[in-house]
Amino acid sequence: MKKSKLGVFIVGIYLLISIAAAIYAATCNGMFCGLVLVGPVMPWPFLLEGIVKNSYPLYFVLVALNSVILYFVGLGLSRIFSSQAN
């Protein structure tokens, strides 16, 4: 399988944002600090409404799942762009 540079780039940006959100939520001292963790794991908080709690292991599992999905989105986009260039 061909490695997608666009997919790796998209996943890299996503992981940087997810890690920054986790660090912010862990070091924040105010109300609703954990709310910042909802953004990077969208749409899973709505689909798994009763299951998702404030849990960092579950957060990183959902981030990994979103990373795989975003990689394949990048792979698809790179294939579309390369087929249009030819």
C-alpha positions as CSV (number, residue, x, y, z in Angstrom):
1,M,0.0,0.0,0.0
2,K,1.3,3.4,-0.9
3,K,2.1,5.8,2.0
4,S,0.1,9.0,1.8
5,K,2.1,12.1,2.6
6,L,-1.0,14.2,2.9
7,G,-2.6,11.6,5.3
8,V,0.5,11.7,7.5
9,F,0.5,15.5,7.5
10,I,-3.2,15.7,8.4
11,V,-2.7,13.1,11.2
12,G,0.4,15.0,12.5
13,I,-1.5,18.2,12.8
14,Y,-4.4,16.4,14.4
15,L,-2.2,14.7,17.0
16,L,-0.5,18.0,17.9
17,I,-3.9,19.6,18.5
18,S,-5.1,16.6,20.5
19,I,-1.9,16.5,22.7
20,A,-2.1,20.2,23.3
21,A,-5.8,19.9,24.4
22,A,-4.9,17.0,26.8
23,I,-2.0,19.0,28.3
24,Y,-4.3,22.1,28.7
25,A,-7.0,20.0,30.3
26,A,-4.6,18.4,32.7
27,T,-3.0,21.7,33.8
28,C,-6.1,23.9,33.8
29,N,-7.4,25.1,37.2
30,G,-10.9,26.4,36.3
31,M,-14.4,25.3,35.6
32,F,-15.1,23.3,32.4
33,C,-11.4,22.5,31.8
34,G,-12.2,19.0,30.5
35,L,-14.6,20.5,27.9
36,V,-11.6,21.2,25.6
37,L,-11.2,17.4,25.2
38,V,-14.5,17.1,23.4
39,G,-13.3,18.9,20.3
40,P,-10.6,16.5,19.2
41,V,-12.7,13.3,19.7
42,M,-15.7,14.4,17.7
43,P,-18.2,12.8,16.9
44,W,-17.7,10.1,19.5
45,P,-19.1,11.9,22.5
46,F,-22.4,12.1,20.8
47,L,-22.4,8.6,19.4
48,L,-21.2,7.0,22.7
49,E,-23.2,9.3,25.0
50,G,-23.6,7.1,28.0
51,I,-20.2,5.5,27.7
52,V,-17.8,8.4,27.3
53,K,-16.6,9.8,30.6
54,N,-13.6,12.0,31.6
55,S,-11.1,9.3,31.0
56,Y,-7.7,9.9,29.5
57,P,-7.2,6.3,28.3
58,L,-10.5,6.4,26.4
59,Y,-9.6,9.8,25.1
60,F,-6.4,8.5,23.6
61,V,-8.2,5.4,22.1
62,L,-10.7,7.8,20.4
63,V,-7.8,10.0,19.2
64,A,-6.1,6.9,17.7
65,L,-9.4,5.9,16.0
66,N,-9.8,9.4,14.6
67,S,-6.2,9.4,13.4
68,V,-6.8,6.2,11.4
69,I,-9.9,7.8,9.9
70,L,-8.1,11.0,9.0
71,Y,-5.2,9.1,7.5
72,F,-7.6,7.3,5.1
73,V,-9.3,10.6,4.3
74,G,-5.9,12.1,3.4
75,L,-5.1,9.0,1.3
76,G,-8.3,9.4,-0.6
77,L,-7.7,13.1,-1.1
78,S,-4.2,12.4,-2.4
79,R,-5.5,9.8,-4.8
80,I,-8.2,12.2,-6.1
81,F,-5.6,15.0,-6.5
82,S,-3.1,12.7,-8.3
83,S,-5.8,11.3,-10.7
84,Q,-6.9,14.8,-11.6
85,A,-3.2,15.8,-12.3
86,N,-2.8,13.0,-14.9
